[in-house]
């Protein structure tokens, strides 16, 4: 089937897909709320089962359950090496956000918490499944789908599963939101998170001030050191984003802590920064540091294989009049894990829009059939 014919097919089904996305948005799924993530996951699974797909629910105890299934089973493939499609169920929004910002369509845009990142993408995948059922697509490879539950908080329970599912795949397609102006993501920074806990010694601030060891003061020295590790030229940023400590003003604080976000463009930079953070020493006698955490996502590096995959997508997009650019982002995704395994990974294949993690989060309604067509042509031709 030609790209134009597929585009016409998906245009006829875009309104239904957007309505499905609306229902997805109205079922809130904050990452840390296992009950609601699982309820949403069960709803998504039923939507796919209704089109004949067998869904494997991978149960978790400390996070929501993951979903895994075949859009095209291995037995139906004529080429070896499957394609893996990655998505996630969870959003950054707390439960109840939908009552503050109900789903709405205005000026050619659809708004709603979690729509852009990435519930519209799940509806997009449902469009692909329907096209397969209707005989509109003829992929040569097996198509495996993994929809995880904890991407927004570092994929702590899903990383091993992602790497396992990707191990024998020839390509990975990631349904994260695109960059502005129809650009996919061919580079992402690696992400780390560290926790710095300081133990000092309490004392009365007026009577025995000299006997205390001020944990907040010690942490302040460490913060200055940490922030100085930022190197924009190398793509390294350090952000001490959460700080707490002390009890009342007239007590020398015995405890303080900070949470540190690290972003790097190169794997070796992540290793270097982690070594320097774990090597921090107290600035004051009597203070003690406890440092935990580490780099939890490697960078997605723009390799020649990724560039080749992007160029394939760009050429397919041109068939339907879509100018598909590429770009880099400081945010991480599950595509970082698969790219680090050396598997060509194309990220940012979701519907165009703006405002991921922001109050104006929205998608461009007119882009729905175009991104469905692009995804369909990719899985047909790779």
C-alpha positions as CSV (number, residue, x, y, z in Angstrom):
1,X,0.0,0.0,0.0
2,X,1.3,3.4,-0.9
3,X,2.1,6.1,1.7
4,X,-0.7,8.3,0.4
5,X,-3.3,5.5,0.5
6,X,-2.2,4.7,4.1
7,X,-2.5,8.4,5.0
8,X,-6.1,8.5,3.7
9,X,-6.8,5.4,5.7
10,X,-5.5,6.9,8.9
11,X,-7.2,10.2,8.3
12,X,-10.5,8.4,8.4
13,X,-9.6,6.9,11.8
14,X,-8.0,9.9,13.4
15,X,-11.1,11.1,15.2
16,X,-11.6,7.7,16.8
17,X,-7.9,7.6,17.8
18,X,-8.2,11.0,19.4
19,X,-11.3,9.9,21.3
20,X,-9.4,6.8,22.6
21,X,-6.5,9.1,23.7
22,X,-9.1,11.2,25.5
23,X,-10.2,8.1,27.5
24,X,-6.6,7.3,28.2
25,X,-6.0,10.8,29.6
26,X,-9.0,10.7,31.7
27,X,-7.6,7.5,33.4
28,X,-4.8,9.1,35.3
29,X,-1.6,7.1,35.9
30,X,1.0,8.9,38.1
31,X,4.2,6.8,38.1
32,X,4.2,6.3,41.9
33,X,0.5,5.4,42.1
34,X,0.6,1.6,41.4
35,X,-3.1,1.1,41.7
36,X,-4.0,3.8,39.1
37,X,-1.2,2.8,36.8
38,X,-2.3,-0.8,36.9
39,X,-6.0,0.2,36.3
40,X,-4.9,2.2,33.3
41,X,-2.7,-0.6,32.1
42,X,-5.5,-3.1,32.3
43,X,-7.7,-0.7,30.3
44,X,-5.0,-0.3,27.6
45,X,-4.6,-4.1,27.5
46,X,-8.3,-4.6,26.9
47,X,-8.3,-2.1,24.0
48,X,-5.6,-4.1,22.3
49,X,-7.2,-7.5,23.2
50,X,-10.4,-6.3,21.5
51,X,-8.4,-6.3,18.2
52,X,-7.1,-9.8,18.8
53,X,-3.8,-9.2,20.4
54,X,-2.6,-11.5,23.2
55,X,-1.2,-9.3,26.0
56,X,1.4,-10.4,28.6
57,X,1.1,-8.5,31.9
58,X,4.4,-8.5,33.7
59,X,3.5,-8.0,37.3
60,X,5.6,-5.8,39.6
61,X,5.5,-5.2,43.3
62,X,7.2,-1.8,43.7
63,X,5.8,-0.2,40.5
64,X,3.0,-0.6,38.0
65,X,2.8,-3.7,35.9
66,X,4.3,-3.7,32.4
67,X,2.6,-4.8,29.2
68,X,4.4,-6.8,26.4
69,X,2.9,-8.2,23.2
70,X,3.4,-9.0,19.5
71,X,1.8,-6.8,16.9
72,X,3.4,-9.2,14.3
73,X,4.4,-12.6,15.8
74,X,7.8,-14.2,14.9
75,X,6.0,-17.0,13.0
76,X,4.6,-14.4,10.5
77,X,7.9,-12.7,9.8
78,X,9.8,-13.2,6.6
79,X,13.0,-11.4,7.8
80,X,15.0,-12.3,10.9
81,X,15.5,-9.8,13.7
82,X,12.3,-8.1,15.1
83,X,11.5,-4.4,15.6
84,X,10.8,-3.3,19.2
85,X,8.4,-0.5,19.8
86,X,8.7,1.2,23.2
87,X,6.1,3.2,25.1
88,X,5.0,3.9,28.7
89,X,1.8,4.1,30.7
90,X,2.9,6.5,33.4
91,X,2.8,10.3,33.5
92,X,4.4,12.9,35.8
93,X,1.0,14.3,36.8
94,X,-0.5,13.7,40.3
95,X,-3.9,12.1,40.6
96,X,-6.6,14.7,40.3
97,X,-4.9,16.9,37.7
98,X,-7.6,16.0,35.1
99,X,-10.2,17.8,37.2
100,X,-8.1,21.0,37.0
101,X,-7.3,20.6,33.3
102,X,-10.0,18.5,31.6
103,X,-9.3,17.2,28.1
104,X,-10.3,19.7,25.5
105,X,-9.8,20.5,21.8
106,X,-9.2,24.1,20.8
107,X,-7.7,25.7,17.8
108,X,-6.6,22.5,16.2
109,X,-4.9,21.3,19.4
110,X,-5.9,18.8,21.9
111,X,-5.0,19.5,25.6
112,X,-4.8,17.2,28.6
113,X,-2.3,16.0,31.3
114,X,-0.2,13.2,29.8
115,X,-1.6,13.5,26.3
116,X,1.6,14.5,24.6
117,X,3.8,12.4,26.9
118,X,2.6,9.9,25.9
119,X,-1.0,8.7,25.8
120,X,-1.6,9.9,22.3
121,X,1.2,7.6,21.3
122,X,-0.5,4.6,22.8
123,X,-3.6,5.5,20.7
124,X,-1.3,5.8,17.7
125,X,-0.1,2.3,18.3
126,X,-3.7,1.1,18.5
127,X,-4.2,2.7,15.0
128,X,-1.3,0.6,13.8
129,X,-2.8,-2.6,15.3
130,X,-6.1,-1.9,13.6
131,X,-4.3,-1.4,10.2
132,X,-2.6,-4.7,10.6
133,X,-5.9,-6.4,11.4
134,X,-7.5,-4.8,8.4
135,X,-4.7,-6.1,6.2
136,X,-3.4,-2.6,5.3
137,X,0.2,-3.4,6.4
138,X,2.6,-6.1,5.4
139,X,5.6,-6.0,7.7
140,X,8.5,-8.3,7.0
141,X,9.8,-8.4,10.5
142,X,8.2,-9.5,13.8
143,X,6.9,-6.4,15.7
144,X,7.3,-6.6,19.5
145,X,5.8,-3.9,21.8
146,X,6.8,-3.1,25.4
147,X,4.8,-0.6,27.3
148,X,6.4,0.1,30.7
149,X,5.0,1.7,33.9
150,X,7.9,3.7,35.4
151,X,9.7,5.6,32.6
152,X,9.1,9.0,34.2
153,X,11.0,8.0,37.3
154,X,14.0,6.3,35.8
155,X,12.7,2.9,34.7
156,X,14.0,1.2,37.8
157,X,11.9,-1.9,37.4
158,X,11.8,-2.0,33.6
159,X,15.4,-1.4,32.5
160,X,16.3,-5.1,32.6
161,X,13.2,-6.0,30.7
162,X,13.8,-3.4,28.1
163,X,17.3,-4.6,27.5
164,X,16.1,-8.2,27.4
165,X,13.4,-7.5,24.9
166,X,15.8,-5.4,22.7
167,X,18.6,-7.9,22.7
168,X,17.8,-9.7,19.5
169,X,16.1,-6.7,17.7
170,X,17.4,-5.1,14.6
171,X,15.7,-1.7,15.3
172,X,14.0,0.1,18.1
173,X,11.3,2.7,17.6
174,X,10.4,4.9,20.6
175,X,7.0,6.7,20.8
176,X,8.1,9.5,23.0
177,X,7.0,13.1,22.0
178,X,9.0,14.7,19.2
179,X,11.0,17.9,19.4
180,X,9.2,21.1,18.1
181,X,8.6,21.4,14.3
182,X,8.4,17.7,13.5
183,X,11.9,16.7,14.6
184,X,12.7,13.2,15.9
185,X,15.4,12.7,18.6
186,X,18.7,11.3,17.4
187,X,20.6,12.2,20.6
188,X,19.7,12.3,24.2
189,X,21.8,13.0,27.3
190,X,22.5,10.4,29.9
191,X,20.8,11.0,33.3
192,X,22.0,10.4,36.8
193,X,20.6,11.1,40.2
194,X,22.5,11.3,43.5
195,X,21.6,11.8,47.1
196,X,24.0,13.6,49.4
197,X,23.2,13.1,53.2
198,X,25.3,15.1,55.7
199,X,25.6,14.2,59.3
200,X,26.8,16.9,61.7
201,X,26.3,17.5,65.4
202,X,23.5,19.4,67.1
203,X,24.0,22.0,69.8
204,X,22.2,25.0,71.3
205,X,22.7,27.9,68.9
206,X,23.1,30.4,71.7
207,X,24.8,28.5,74.5
208,X,27.0,25.9,72.8
209,X,27.3,27.1,69.2
210,X,30.9,26.2,69.0
211,X,30.2,22.6,70.0
212,X,27.9,22.0,67.0
213,X,28.8,20.9,63.5
214,X,26.4,22.6,61.1
215,X,25.2,20.1,58.5
216,X,23.6,22.8,56.4
217,X,26.9,24.7,56.3
218,X,28.7,21.6,55.3
219,X,26.1,20.8,52.6
220,X,26.5,24.4,51.3
221,X,30.2,23.7,50.6
222,X,29.3,20.5,48.8
223,X,26.7,22.2,46.7
224,X,29.2,24.8,45.5
225,X,31.6,22.0,44.5
226,X,28.8,20.0,42.8
227,X,27.5,23.0,40.8
228,X,31.1,23.8,39.6
229,X,31.2,20.4,37.8
230,X,28.8,21.8,35.2
231,X,30.6,22.1,31.8
232,X,28.3,23.4,29.0
233,X,31.0,22.9,26.4
234,X,31.0,19.2,27.1
235,X,27.3,18.9,27.6
236,X,27.5,18.3,31.3
237,X,25.0,19.8,33.7
238,X,24.7,19.4,37.5
239,X,21.7,20.6,39.3
240,X,21.2,20.5,43.0
241,X,17.4,20.5,42.8
242,X,16.2,19.6,46.3
243,X,17.7,20.6,49.6
244,X,16.5,20.1,53.2
245,X,17.9,20.2,56.7
246,X,17.6,21.5,60.2
247,X,14.8,21.5,62.7
248,X,14.4,24.9,64.5
249,X,16.4,28.1,64.2
250,X,18.0,27.9,67.7
251,X,19.6,24.5,67.1
252,X,22.7,23.9,65.1
253,X,21.4,21.4,62.5
254,X,22.8,17.9,62.7
255,X,21.4,16.7,59.4
256,X,21.0,18.0,55.9
257,X,20.5,16.4,52.5
258,X,20.3,17.2,48.8
259,X,19.2,15.5,45.6
260,X,21.4,16.1,42.6
261,X,20.4,15.7,38.9
262,X,23.3,15.0,36.4
263,X,23.1,15.1,32.6
264,X,25.9,14.1,30.3
265,X,26.4,13.7,26.6
266,X,29.0,11.0,26.7
267,X,29.1,7.7,28.7
268,X,32.7,8.4,29.8
269,X,31.6,11.8,31.2
270,X,28.9,10.1,33.3
271,X,31.6,7.7,34.7
272,X,33.9,10.6,35.5
273,X,31.2,12.7,37.2
274,X,30.0,9.8,39.3
275,X,33.5,9.1,40.4
276,X,33.9,12.8,41.5
277,X,30.6,12.9,43.3
278,X,31.4,9.7,45.2
279,X,34.8,11.1,46.0
280,X,33.5,14.2,47.8
281,X,35.1,14.8,51.2
282,X,33.7,16.8,54.2
283,X,34.9,20.4,54.4
284,X,34.5,20.5,58.1
285,X,36.0,18.3,60.8
286,X,33.3,16.3,62.4
287,X,30.9,16.2,59.4
288,X,30.2,13.0,57.6
289,X,28.9,12.4,54.1
290,X,26.8,9.5,52.8
291,X,26.4,9.5,49.0
292,X,24.1,7.2,47.1
293,X,22.7,6.9,43.6
294,X,24.4,6.9,40.3
295,X,23.9,7.2,36.5
296,X,20.6,5.6,35.7
297,X,20.4,6.2,31.9
298,X,23.3,6.1,29.5
299,X,23.3,8.8,26.7
300,X,21.7,8.1,23.4
301,X,24.6,8.8,21.1
302,X,24.0,9.9,17.5
303,X,25.9,7.0,15.8
304,X,26.0,6.4,12.0
305,X,23.5,3.6,12.4
306,X,21.0,6.0,14.1
307,X,21.6,8.6,11.4
308,X,20.9,6.0,8.7
309,X,17.7,5.0,10.5
310,X,16.7,8.7,10.8
311,X,17.4,9.2,7.1
312,X,15.1,6.3,6.2
313,X,12.3,7.9,8.3
314,X,13.0,11.3,6.7
315,X,12.6,9.8,3.2
316,X,9.4,8.0,4.1
317,X,8.0,11.2,5.7
318,X,8.7,13.1,2.4
319,X,6.4,10.7,0.6
320,X,3.4,12.2,2.5
321,X,4.7,15.8,2.4
322,X,6.1,15.8,5.9
323,X,9.4,17.5,6.5
324,X,11.0,15.4,9.3
325,X,13.9,17.0,11.0
326,X,16.2,15.7,13.8
327,X,17.6,17.1,17.0
328,X,19.0,16.5,20.5
329,X,17.5,16.8,23.9
330,X,18.7,16.9,27.5
331,X,16.0,14.5,28.6
332,X,16.4,10.8,28.9
333,X,14.1,8.0,27.7
334,X,14.0,4.2,27.5
335,X,15.6,4.6,24.1
336,X,18.8,5.4,25.9
337,X,19.1,1.8,27.1
338,X,18.6,0.2,23.7
339,X,20.9,2.6,21.9
340,X,23.6,1.8,24.5
341,X,23.3,-1.8,23.4
342,X,24.3,-0.8,19.9
343,X,20.8,-1.2,18.4
344,X,19.7,1.5,16.0
345,X,17.1,3.5,17.9
346,X,14.9,6.2,16.6
347,X,13.2,8.3,19.4
348,X,10.5,11.0,19.3
349,X,8.1,9.3,16.9
350,X,5.0,10.6,18.8
351,X,2.4,13.1,17.5
352,X,3.6,16.7,17.2
353,X,2.8,19.0,20.0
354,X,4.3,21.0,22.9
355,X,4.5,21.1,26.7
356,X,5.7,17.8,28.0
357,X,5.5,18.0,31.8
358,X,4.0,21.5,31.5
359,X,0.5,23.0,32.1
360,X,0.0,23.7,28.4
361,X,0.7,20.1,27.3
362,X,-1.0,19.5,23.9
363,X,-0.8,17.7,20.6
364,X,-1.5,19.0,17.1
365,X,-4.6,17.1,15.9
366,X,-3.8,17.3,12.2
367,X,-0.5,15.5,12.8
368,X,-2.2,12.2,14.0
369,X,-2.6,10.5,10.6
370,X,0.8,11.7,9.4
371,X,2.6,10.1,12.4
372,X,0.5,6.9,12.1
373,X,1.5,6.7,8.4
374,X,5.2,7.3,9.2
375,X,5.2,4.6,11.9
376,X,3.3,2.2,9.6
377,X,5.7,2.7,6.7
378,X,8.7,2.3,9.0
379,X,7.6,-1.1,10.3
380,X,6.7,-2.1,6.7
381,X,10.1,-1.2,5.2
382,X,12.7,-1.7,7.8
